[in-house]
């Protein structure tokens, strides 16, 4: 797995992950925020990872979200 995005909040990462899903790209979100235990964002950030074969396509989606 390769990191394709780093985000300040889990919510931002989830929006990016949704854009990848719409493009048919599977991703894994890693967050340091305890969001499963608490309904608010803690300052831990979050990162998105994709498989090696999807890195270029994922970066294209994340760099051009309107397309």
MITOR-928488 format. One line per 2 residues: number of its first residue (from 1); their letters; for each residue x, y, z of N, C-alpha, C. Coordinates in Angstrom, 1 decimal, always signed. Layout:
NUM) a) X Y Z X Y Z X Y Z | ...
//
This chain:
1) xx) +0.8 -1.2 +0.0 +0.0 +0.0 +0.0 +0.9 +1.2 +0.0 | +0.4 +2.3 -0.7 +1.2 +3.5 -0.8 +0.3 +4.7 -0.4
3) xx) +0.9 +5.6 +0.4 +0.1 +6.7 +0.8 -0.1 +7.7 -0.3 | -1.3 +8.1 -0.5 -1.6 +9.1 -1.6 -2.2 +10.4 -1.0
5) xx) -2.5 +10.4 +0.3 -3.0 +11.7 +0.8 -2.9 +11.7 +2.3 | -2.6 +12.9 +2.8 -2.5 +13.1 +4.3 -3.4 +14.3 +4.6
7) xx) -4.3 +14.1 +5.6 -5.3 +15.1 +5.9 -5.3 +15.5 +7.4 | -5.7 +16.7 +7.6 -5.8 +17.2 +9.0 -6.8 +16.5 +9.8
9) xx) -8.0 +16.2 +9.2 -9.0 +15.6 +10.0 -9.5 +14.3 +9.3 | -10.1 +13.4 +10.0 -10.7 +12.2 +9.5 -11.8 +12.5 +8.5
11) xx) -12.6 +13.6 +8.8 -13.7 +14.0 +7.8 -13.1 +14.3 +6.5 | -12.0 +15.1 +6.4 -11.4 +15.5 +5.2 -10.9 +14.2 +4.4
13) xx) -10.3 +13.3 +5.1 -9.9 +12.0 +4.5 -11.0 +11.2 +4.0 | -12.1 +11.2 +4.7 -13.3 +10.4 +4.3 -13.9 +11.0 +3.0
15) xx) -13.8 +12.3 +2.9 -14.3 +13.0 +1.6 -13.4 +12.5 +0.4 | -12.1 +12.6 +0.7 -11.2 +12.1 -0.4 -11.4 +10.6 -0.7
17) xx) -11.6 +9.9 +0.3 -11.8 +8.4 +0.1 -13.1 +8.2 -0.7 | -14.1 +9.0 -0.5 -15.4 +8.9 -1.2 -15.1 +9.2 -2.7
19) xx) -14.3 +10.2 -3.0 -13.9 +10.5 -4.4 -13.2 +9.4 -5.0 | -12.3 +8.7 -4.3 -11.6 +7.6 -4.9 -12.6 +6.4 -5.1
21) xx) -13.5 +6.2 -4.2 -14.5 +5.2 -4.4 -15.4 +5.4 -5.6 | -15.8 +6.6 -5.9 -16.6 +7.0 -7.0 -15.8 +6.6 -8.3
23) xx) -14.5 +6.8 -8.3 -13.6 +6.5 -9.4 -13.3 +5.0 -9.5 | -13.8 +4.2 -8.6 -13.5 +2.8 -8.6 -12.2 +2.4 -8.0
25) xx) -11.6 +3.3 -7.2 -10.3 +3.0 -6.6 -10.5 +2.6 -5.1 | -10.1 +1.5 -4.7 -10.2 +1.0 -3.3 -9.1 +1.7 -2.5
27) xx) -9.4 +2.1 -1.3 -8.4 +2.8 -0.4 -8.6 +2.3 +1.0 | -7.6 +2.6 +1.8 -7.6 +2.3 +3.2 -7.3 +3.6 +3.9
29) xx) -8.1 +3.9 +4.9 -7.9 +5.1 +5.7 -7.3 +4.8 +7.0 | -6.3 +5.5 +7.4 -5.6 +5.3 +8.7 -5.7 +6.6 +9.4
31) xx) -6.4 +6.6 +10.6 -6.6 +7.8 +11.3 -6.1 +7.7 +12.8 | -5.6 +8.7 +13.3 -5.1 +8.8 +14.6 -6.0 +9.7 +15.4
33) xx) -7.3 +9.3 +15.5 -8.2 +10.3 +16.1 -9.3 +9.7 +17.1 | -9.3 +8.4 +17.3 -10.3 +7.8 +18.2 -11.7 +8.1 +17.8
35) xx) -12.0 +8.3 +16.5 -13.3 +8.7 +16.1 -14.4 +7.6 +16.3 | -13.9 +6.3 +16.5 -14.9 +5.3 +16.8 -15.4 +5.4 +18.2
37) xx) -14.6 +6.1 +19.1 -15.0 +6.2 +20.5 -15.7 +7.6 +20.7 | -15.3 +8.6 +19.9 -15.8 +10.0 +20.2 -16.4 +10.5 +18.9
39) xx) -17.5 +11.3 +19.0 -18.1 +11.8 +17.8 -17.6 +13.2 +17.3 | -16.3 +13.4 +17.6 -15.7 +14.7 +17.2 -14.3 +14.4 +16.8
41) xx) -13.7 +15.3 +16.0 -12.3 +15.1 +15.5 -11.3 +15.5 +16.6 | -10.4 +14.7 +16.8 -9.2 +15.1 +17.6 -8.1 +15.4 +16.7
43) xx) -7.1 +16.2 +17.1 -6.0 +16.6 +16.2 -5.0 +15.5 +16.0 | -5.4 +14.5 +15.3 -4.5 +13.4 +15.0 -4.1 +13.3 +13.5
45) xx) -5.0 +13.7 +12.7 -4.8 +13.6 +11.2 -5.2 +12.2 +10.7 | -5.2 +12.1 +9.4 -5.6 +10.8 +8.8 -4.8 +10.7 +7.4
47) xx) -4.6 +9.5 +7.0 -3.9 +9.2 +5.8 -4.6 +8.2 +4.9 | -4.5 +8.4 +3.6 -5.2 +7.4 +2.7 -4.1 +6.6 +2.0
49) xx) -4.4 +5.4 +1.8 -3.4 +4.5 +1.1 -4.2 +3.7 +0.0 | -3.5 +3.4 -1.1 -4.1 +2.6 -2.2 -3.0 +1.6 -2.6
51) xx) -3.5 +0.6 -3.3 -2.5 -0.4 -3.9 -1.6 +0.2 -4.9 | -0.5 -0.4 -5.1 +0.5 +0.1 -6.0 +0.0 +0.4 -7.4
53) xx) -0.9 -0.5 -7.9 -1.4 -0.3 -9.3 -2.3 +0.9 -9.4 | -2.9 +1.4 -8.3 -3.8 +2.5 -8.4 -3.2 +3.9 -8.0
55) xx) -1.9 +3.9 -7.7 -1.3 +5.2 -7.2 -1.5 +6.3 -8.2 | -1.2 +6.2 -9.4 -1.3 +7.3 -10.4 -2.7 +7.7 -10.5
57) xx) -3.6 +6.8 -10.7 -5.0 +7.2 -10.9 -5.6 +7.9 -9.6 | -5.2 +7.4 -8.4 -5.7 +8.0 -7.2 -5.1 +9.4 -7.1
59) xx) -3.9 +9.6 -7.4 -3.3 +11.0 -7.3 -4.0 +11.9 -8.3 | -4.4 +11.4 -9.5 -5.1 +12.2 -10.4 -6.4 +12.6 -9.9
61) xx) -7.1 +11.7 -9.3 -8.5 +12.0 -8.7 -8.3 +13.0 -7.6 | -7.4 +12.8 -6.7 -7.2 +13.7 -5.5 -6.7 +15.1 -5.9
63) xx) -5.9 +15.2 -7.0 -5.4 +16.5 -7.4 -6.4 +17.2 -8.3 | -7.4 +16.5 -8.8 -8.4 +17.2 -9.7 -9.8 +16.7 -9.3
65) xx) -10.3 +17.1 -8.1 -11.5 +16.5 -7.5 -12.8 +16.9 -8.3 | -12.7 +17.9 -9.1 -13.9 +18.3 -9.9 -14.1 +17.5 -11.2
67) x) -13.1 +16.6 -11.5 -13.2 +15.9 -12.8 -13.6 +14.4 -12.5
//
